[in-house]
Amino acid sequence: MSGSSTKVIYAALAGNTAIAVTKFAAAAVTGSSAMLSEGIHSLVDTGNQGLLLYGMRRAKRPPSEAFPFGHGKEIYFWSFVVAILIFAVGAGISIYEGIHHILHPQPMSNPLIAYIVLGLSVVFEGGAWFFALREFGKTKGNLGYVEAVNRGKDPSMFVVLFEDSAALLGLLVALIGITLAHLTGLAWFDGLASIVIGLILGVTAIWLAAETKSLLIGEAASGHVIRGIRSLLREEESIERVNEVLSMHMGPEYVLVTISADFHDDIRAAKLEQTIARIERAIRQRYPEVKRIFIEAEAAPRA
């Protein structure tokens, strides 16, 4: 977990805290359901950033007897919890409020306040989104954004980007709903906007859950890492055949690799030890994220 991801989360936390307070105040004054949903959205985002920071701190704990490979997967667990909270709290309450407002419409008062708050929220959320997008762009390299998210191993980065993107889209929907309710006098437009905001949060949560699930249960290292390790092994004269290379992310910057290789039958024990040590050094030098390597000398399986 890089320092850039921590900066992104702190920036989002500060912005969402201020925005949440402002939105709730505006919702109390105007009686807008969409504004209340936006306040809930920002409050959930604020809590989510706190959980991500907590998970990042927990993930840095050193290995112990009970957890010999460290606690790196904690960030995956808390990212999954964030997705659940967005779905259960953010989406659930927003949809409920929207349905309630459609069934029992209440005209807005002081809509100008809602416009001002939404405009300021767009500015602040847009700034946080741009910062998160810029930092994510630095880490994605030449990959497309969707591909970078699919391949990404540090969920703390793309979770914030997802949240900020959903927040901007939600603000746009709230602005449209409040404007239509104000111009037409039909208060149910406000409730409809709240439902749409809830659906946006629901889709965001499902996507986040899908992206973090594979990391949580044990996703392999990136394909180029596996191919590079196989290439290093093929260059080793003492190895007759590489049987398999298995890997698992124990954290964003912690990869466990196990190798099964068929060494030449005439290799002596001392040379075998030296060869294994040389292979491990070469892998770690090329791929610093590979922290633990297990190499097994095993005959090639019979066809």
Order of alpha helices (4+ residues) and beta strands (2+ residues): alpha-alpha-alpha-alpha-alpha-alpha-alpha-alpha-alpha-beta-beta-alpha-beta
